[in-house]
Amino acid sequence: MPDRPNFIVFYTDDHGYGDLSCVGPTDVRTPHLDALAATGVRFTNWYSNCPVCSPSRASLLTGQYPARAGVRSILSGKRDTEGLPAGKPTLASALRQHGYQTAMFGKWHLGLTEAARPHHFGFDEWFGFLAGCIDYYSHLFVYEMARGVNPIHDLWENGKEFWANGRYMTEMITERALDFLDRADQPFFLYLPYNAPHYPMHAPEEVVARFDHLPWDRQIMAAMIACVDDGVGEIVGKLESLGLRNNTCLFFSSDNGPSRESRNWLDGTPDHYYGGTTGGLRGHKGSLFEGGIREPALINWPAGLPQGVVRDQMGAMMDLMPTFLTMAGVDPADYDLDGRDALPMIADGAPTPHERLFWEYGKQTAVRQGDHKLVLNGVEAEAAEPYPPHLADLAEDFSEQRNLYDEQPAIARELEQAATAWCADLEAQWQQAHP
């Protein structure tokens, strides 16, 4: 077995399943991520644990379902917003306890209070912003102005306000990562939650020019994703130059599906924004149909994982913590986790470690068991009207167009009972933790 690996997590924001060129034909070009997929493991059934930002990030870092992690809904941009509960173990804190150097550069979105900031959850150093989004160049949070909240400057370095007006946020995240790698003592865990391609739709002119053959909204989306891909390429190059590439495990995915919110463009039009694509999946950000939760994902560790492999088994963001702990020689059983060690599935093609996966967001609930998935009160985008119960066979109908709820009543009833019981248990735990 190789030595304990270094870990880097690339985590994009509002990135659709169809917006990675190694997934299938697309007008977005991601050559560096494609190369990692070609020399690593790519997933076709990897899920976020929630269709919006904050809860999905909570699951990735804690290995728990969002409500069990203490973050059940999207966090607002107000300065007093609470986030992860004090003392909540995270992947960063667990690895740091076992000798890892840890850092986070990018979007936090897990609390704005002093007690909820990254340095309280296992990160030795951090740089980035705390709210859900910022202007990429001024680093102002402006999206609560309609509610009377003035624009807020939201860029920080280790808890202190940091000013860099005019610098493009995606590039700064990459620069911080490169600097960290030059200084890091092995082993390390580097968490890079890029805010691209979340609104506002900003990208450097020279990158936008690469896609001048596309419609304007699609052009900007492609450029924002390309900037992240450029950063991935720079980071991989740095690892190679430092002799760290072979024993560094790289993971890439996104927090939820693409947004259809008109404020992506802020032009006052009532139409939905169609810059991002789901690759044919139904639903978008805010939906428990596949387009809101199934994410592009890959993992690459030359010293310890196979190359050029595609895994169709089901996995979820909360599996990252137990899987990484196992790779690092730490027993996941030491932590209260909902995620499962997916290493046998990733490395050897073993079955999914999950009998079932569950989701809840607002009034929506979903459960997947094998190829069958049931969605209750499902919507295709936030603020939409809910649909009747919808049962799909994803092996035959990955875009969830045919409703089998009445055709397969036994399966529908089994999954509905399982989802109802899971929700009741989750609600009881939530009420106990939040009296």
C-alpha positions in Angstrom: 0.0 0.0 0.0 1.2 3.5 -0.7 1.8 6.0 2.1 -1.1 8.1 3.4 -2.2 10.3 0.5 -2.5 14.0 0.4 -6.1 15.1 -0.5 -7.4 17.9 -2.6 -11.1 18.5 -3.1 -12.3 20.7 -6.0 -15.9 21.7 -5.4 -17.7 23.9 -7.9 -21.0 25.7 -7.4 -24.3 25.3 -9.3 -22.4 23.1 -11.8 -24.7 20.9 -14.0 -24.2 17.2 -14.7 -23.9 18.0 -18.4 -21.3 20.8 -18.0 -18.1 18.6 -17.9 -16.9 17.6 -21.3 -15.8 14.1 -20.2 -19.4 13.3 -19.3 -20.6 13.6 -22.9 -20.9 15.9 -25.9 -21.0 19.5 -24.7 -19.9 23.0 -25.7 -18.1 23.4 -22.4 -14.4 22.4 -22.6 -12.7 21.0 -19.5 -9.5 19.3 -20.8 -7.7 19.2 -17.4 -10.6 17.6 -15.6 -11.2 15.3 -18.5 -7.6 14.2 -18.2 -8.1 13.4 -14.5 -11.2 11.3 -15.4 -9.3 9.5 -18.2 -6.5 8.5 -15.7 -8.7 8.0 -12.7 -12.3 7.0 -11.8 -15.3 8.8 -13.1 -18.8 8.4 -11.5 -22.1 8.4 -13.3 -24.4 8.1 -10.2 -22.7 10.4 -7.7 -25.1 12.6 -5.7 -25.1 15.7 -3.7 -27.0 15.3 -0.4 -29.1 18.4 -1.1 -30.0 20.5 -4.1 -28.8 23.8 -2.6 -25.4 25.1 -1.4 -25.2 25.1 2.4 -26.6 21.7 3.2 -24.6 19.9 0.5 -21.4 21.5 1.8 -22.3 20.4 5.4 -22.6 16.8 4.2 -19.3 16.8 2.4 -17.4 18.1 5.4 -19.2 16.1 8.1 -20.1 12.8 6.5 -23.7 13.2 7.7 -27.1 14.0 6.1 -27.6 17.8 6.1 -30.1 17.9 9.0 -27.9 15.7 11.1 -25.0 18.0 10.3 -27.1 20.9 11.7 -27.6 22.7 8.3 -31.0 22.0 6.9 -31.6 24.8 4.5 -29.8 27.4 2.5 -28.1 30.0 4.7 -28.9 33.7 4.1 -26.4 36.4 3.6 -27.0 38.1 7.0 -24.0 38.6 9.2 -25.6 36.8 12.1 -26.4 33.6 10.3 -25.4 30.5 12.2 -24.0 27.5 10.4 -22.3 24.3 11.5 -22.9 23.6 15.2 -20.0 24.3 17.5 -17.8 21.3 18.0 -19.1 19.4 15.0 -16.4 17.0 13.8 -15.4 17.5 10.1 -13.2 15.8 7.6 -10.7 18.6 8.2 -10.7 18.3 12.0 -10.4 14.5 11.8 -7.5 14.6 9.4 -5.8 17.3 11.4 -6.0 15.2 14.5 -4.0 12.6 12.6 -1.2 14.8 11.4 -2.6 16.4 8.3 -2.0 20.1 7.4 -5.4 21.6 6.4 -6.5 24.6 4.4 -9.6 26.0 2.7 -9.7 28.6 -0.1 -13.0 29.6 -1.6 -16.7 29.6 -0.6 -17.5 28.6 2.9 -21.3 29.2 3.2 -21.6 27.3 6.5 -22.1 30.2 8.9 -21.2 33.9 9.3 -20.8 34.2 13.0 -17.3 34.1 14.5 -18.0 30.7 16.0 -19.0 29.2 12.7 -15.9 30.2 10.7 -13.5 27.6 9.1 -10.8 27.8 11.7 -13.2 26.4 14.3 -13.8 23.3 12.1 -10.3 22.0 11.5 -8.7 24.3 9.0 -5.2 25.6 9.8 -5.6 28.4 7.3 -8.4 29.8 5.1 -9.1 32.4 2.5 -12.4 33.2 0.9 -15.9 34.4 1.6 -18.6 33.4 4.0 -22.0 34.1 2.3 -23.6 32.3 -0.6 -22.1 34.4 -3.4 -20.1 37.6 -4.1 -19.3 39.8 -7.0 -16.2 38.1 -8.6 -14.3 41.4 -8.8 -15.5 43.7 -6.0 -16.2 40.8 -3.6 -19.4 42.4 -2.4 -22.4 40.5 -1.4 -25.3 42.4 -2.9 -28.2 39.8 -3.1 -30.1 40.8 0.0 -30.6 44.5 -1.0 -34.2 43.9 -1.8 -34.7 43.0 1.8 -33.0 46.1 3.0 -29.5 44.6 3.6 -26.8 46.9 2.3 -24.0 45.5 0.2 -21.5 43.7 2.3 -17.8 43.3 1.6 -17.1 39.6 2.1 -13.5 38.5 1.6 -11.4 37.2 4.5 -8.1 35.8 5.3 -7.9 33.7 8.5 -10.7 35.6 10.0 -9.5 39.1 9.1 -11.1 41.2 6.3 -9.0 41.2 3.1 -9.2 43.7 0.3 -8.4 42.8 -3.3 -10.7 44.9 -5.4 -10.5 44.1 -9.1 -9.0 40.6 -8.7 -11.0 37.7 -10.2 -12.1 35.4 -7.4 -11.5 32.1 -9.3 -8.0 33.0 -10.0 -7.3 34.1 -6.4 -8.5 30.7 -5.2 -6.1 28.9 -7.5 -3.2 31.2 -6.5 -3.8 30.5 -2.9 -3.7 26.8 -3.6 -0.5 27.0 -5.5 1.1 29.0 -2.6 -0.1 26.4 -0.1 1.4 23.6 -2.0 4.8 25.3 -2.1 4.6 25.6 1.7 2.8 22.4 2.7 4.4 19.7 4.9 3.0 16.4 3.9 0.4 15.0 4.4 -2.2 17.7 3.6 -5.9 18.2 3.0 -6.7 21.1 0.7 -10.4 22.0 0.3 -11.0 24.3 -2.8 -14.7 25.2 -3.0 -14.7 27.4 -6.1 -17.8 29.7 -6.3 -17.9 29.3 -10.1 -20.2 29.0 -12.0 -22.6 30.4 -9.4 -24.0 33.9 -10.2 -23.2 36.7 -10.8 -22.0 35.6 -14.3 -18.5 37.0 -14.5 -15.4 35.8 -16.4 -12.2 37.4 -17.8 -12.6 38.7 -21.3 -9.7 36.6 -22.7 -11.4 33.4 -21.4 -14.9 34.5 -22.7 -13.3 35.0 -26.1 -12.6 31.2 -26.3 -16.3 30.7 -26.5 -17.4 33.5 -28.8 -19.2 31.1 -31.0 -21.8 30.4 -28.3 -24.9 32.3 -27.2 -24.1 35.0 -24.7 -25.5 33.3 -21.5 -23.9 30.0 -22.5 -20.6 31.7 -23.4 -20.2 33.2 -19.9 -21.1 29.9 -18.2 -18.5 28.0 -20.4 -15.9 30.6 -19.6 -16.5 30.5 -15.8 -16.1 26.7 -15.9 -13.0 27.0 -18.1 -11.4 29.2 -15.5 -11.9 26.5 -12.9 -10.5 23.9 -15.3 -7.5 26.1 -15.9 -6.9 26.3 -12.2 -7.1 22.5 -11.9 -4.5 22.3 -14.6 -2.1 24.7 -12.8 -2.6 22.8 -9.5 -1.9 19.4 -11.1 1.2 20.9 -12.7 2.4 22.2 -9.4 2.0 18.8 -7.8 4.0 17.2 -10.6 6.8 19.8 -10.2 7.0 19.2 -6.4 7.0 15.4 -6.8 3.6 15.1 -5.0 1.3 14.0 -7.8 1.6 10.3 -7.5 0.4 10.2 -3.9 -2.1 13.0 -4.0 -5.8 12.0 -4.2 -7.9 14.5 -6.2 -11.7 14.6 -6.0 -13.9 16.8 -8.1 -17.7 17.4 -7.9 -20.3 20.2 -7.4 -22.7 21.1 -4.6 -25.9 21.0 -6.7 -27.3 21.3 -10.2 -27.4 24.4 -12.4 -29.5 27.4 -11.3 -32.5 28.6 -13.4 -32.9 31.8 -11.3 -33.3 34.9 -13.4 -31.0 36.8 -11.1 -28.1 34.9 -12.7 -28.2 37.6 -15.3 -29.8 40.5 -13.3 -31.3 41.9 -16.5 -34.9 42.1 -15.2 -36.2 39.5 -17.7 -38.9 37.2 -16.3 -37.5 34.2 -18.2 -35.5 31.5 -16.5 -31.7 31.4 -17.1 -30.5 28.5 -19.2 -26.7 28.9 -19.1 -26.1 25.7 -17.3 -27.1 22.2 -18.5 -28.1 19.0 -16.7 -27.2 16.7 -19.6 -30.8 15.7 -20.0 -31.6 15.1 -16.4 -34.9 16.5 -15.1 -34.9 19.4 -12.7 -32.4 22.0 -11.7 -31.0 23.6 -8.5 -33.6 23.3 -5.7 -35.1 20.1 -7.1 -34.9 16.5 -5.9 -35.3 15.3 -9.4 -31.9 14.1 -10.8 -30.9 17.5 -12.3 -30.8 19.1 -8.9 -28.7 16.4 -7.1 -26.8 14.1 -9.5 -23.4 15.7 -10.1 -20.4 15.3 -12.3 -17.7 13.6 -10.1 -14.3 12.0 -10.4 -11.5 10.8 -8.2 -7.8 10.4 -9.2 -5.1 8.9 -7.0 -2.3 7.4 -9.2 -0.6 5.5 -6.3 -3.8 3.8 -5.1 -6.7 3.8 -7.5 -7.3 2.3 -11.0 -7.1 4.4 -14.1 -9.6 5.0 -16.9 -12.5 3.4 -15.0 -16.2 4.4 -14.9 -18.2 3.5 -11.8 -22.0 3.4 -12.2 -22.7 2.5 -8.6 -24.5 5.0 -6.3 -22.4 7.2 -4.1 -23.0 10.5 -2.2 -21.0 13.5 -1.0 -21.3 12.3 2.6 -19.2 9.3 1.6 -16.2 11.4 1.1 -15.3 11.7 4.8 -15.4 7.9 5.7 -13.6 7.1 2.4 -10.8 9.6 2.9 -10.4 8.6 6.5 -10.0 5.0 5.4 -7.4 6.0 2.9 -5.5 7.9 5.6 -5.5 4.9 7.9 -8.2 6.4 10.3 -11.1 4.2 11.4 -14.4 5.9 10.3 -16.2 4.1 13.1 -14.6 6.6 15.5 -17.1 9.2 14.1 -20.9 9.4 13.9 -21.4 9.2 10.2 -24.2 8.6 7.7 -21.8 8.3 4.8 -20.2 5.0 4.0 -16.6 4.0 3.0 -16.8 3.9 -0.8 -13.2 2.7 -1.3 -14.1 -0.9 -2.2 -16.6 0.4 -4.8 -14.1 2.9 -6.2 -11.1 0.7 -6.2 -12.5 -2.7 -6.9 -15.9 -2.2 -8.4 -17.8 -3.5 -5.3 -21.5 -2.8 -5.0 -22.6 0.5 -3.7 -22.3 0.7 0.1 -25.9 2.1 0.3 -29.0 0.0 0.5 -30.9 3.3 0.1 -30.1 7.0 -0.2 -32.5 9.7 1.1 -33.0 13.4 0.5 -35.2 16.1 2.0 -35.4 19.8 1.1 -38.4 21.9 2.1 -41.5 19.9 1.4 -39.7 17.6 -1.0 -38.5 14.1 -0.1 -36.8 11.5 -2.3 -35.4 8.0 -1.9 -33.3 5.8 -4.2 -33.1 2.0 -3.8 -31.2 0.2 -6.6 -32.5 1.7 -9.9 -35.8 2.9 -8.5 -36.2 6.4 -7.2 -39.3 8.0 -5.6 -39.8 11.7 -5.4 -42.6 13.1 -3.2 -43.7 16.7 -3.6 -41.1 17.1 -6.3 -40.5 20.4 -8.1 -38.3 21.0 -11.1 -36.9 24.3 -9.8 -37.3 26.3 -6.6 -40.7 28.0 -6.0 -42.4 25.8 -8.6 -45.6 23.9 -7.9 -45.1 20.3 -6.7 -45.8 17.3 -8.8 -47.7 14.1 -7.7 -45.6 11.3 -6.3 -43.2 10.2 -9.0 -41.5 6.7 -9.2 -38.8 6.2 -11.9 -36.6 3.4 -13.0 -33.4 5.3 -13.5 -31.7 2.4 -15.5 -34.4 2.7 -18.1 -35.3 6.4 -17.7 -32.5 8.5 -16.3 -34.4 11.7 -17.0 -37.4 10.6 -14.9 -40.0 11.2 -17.6 -42.2 8.1 -17.1 -44.0 7.9 -13.8 -44.3 4.3 -12.6 -46.1 5.1 -9.3 -49.4 3.5 -10.4 -47.8 0.8 -12.5 -45.5 -0.6 -9.7 -47.6 0.0 -6.5 -45.6 -2.5 -4.4 -42.3 -0.7 -5.0 -43.9 2.7 -4.7 -45.4 1.7 -1.3 -42.2 0.3 0.0 -40.2 3.3 -0.9 -42.8 5.7 0.4 -42.9 4.0 3.7 -39.1 4.0 3.9 -39.0 7.7 3.1 -41.8 8.6 5.6 -40.0 6.7 8.4 -36.7 8.3 7.6 -38.2 11.8 7.6 -39.9 11.1 10.9 -36.7 10.0 12.5 -34.8 12.9 11.0 -37.4 15.4 12.3 -37.2 13.9 15.8 -33.4 14.2 15.8 -33.7 17.8 14.5 -36.2 18.8 17.2 -34.1 17.3 19.9 -31.0 19.2 18.7 -33.0 22.5 18.1 -35.6 22.6 20.9 
